[in-house]
Amino acid sequence: MEEANKETIKATAAASVGAGVGGAGGATVGVLELAAATGTVTGLSAGVVIGAGAVAGGLAFLFGYKLYRRLKARQTE
């Protein structure tokens, strides 16, 4: 397997983990939002919160991984 493919796989794995963590955090907020419903909150808005958490988590982990790789590359130079 080529080095470029390995890096792509590692970055995808980091984003997947982040999406899982962000989705769990979003689910917590979404459930709390539904529990405190005052009539304006629907399952759709809770789903949007969960999805937004997954996207934010995935992006955060992906950018974090890329930053880690960049810092590691500078240290080895």
PyMOL commands that set and color helices and strands:
alter all, ss='L'
color gray80, all
select helices_A, chain A and resi 3-35+43-76
alter helices_A, ss='H'
color red, helices_A
deselect
rebuild
show_as cartoon
